[in-house]
Amino acid sequence: MKKLYRSRNNRMVFGVCGGIGEYFDVDPTLVRLVWLLFTFWGAGILAYLIAWIIIPEEP
């Protein structure tokens, strides 16, 4: 069973986008670009901080 974790290897800031990319088997750069678009619409920074708090770090 797959679990969502923040990435230790593929991180730029806190590993949230890297972890989401690894979970969905997508390039983390694409996840970062989508997240950047959400940031321009106003919800990205808050969502990233909430994800950083909620998603555990990879063991």
Helices and strands as residue ranges (DSSP letters): H 16-23, H 28-40, H 44-54
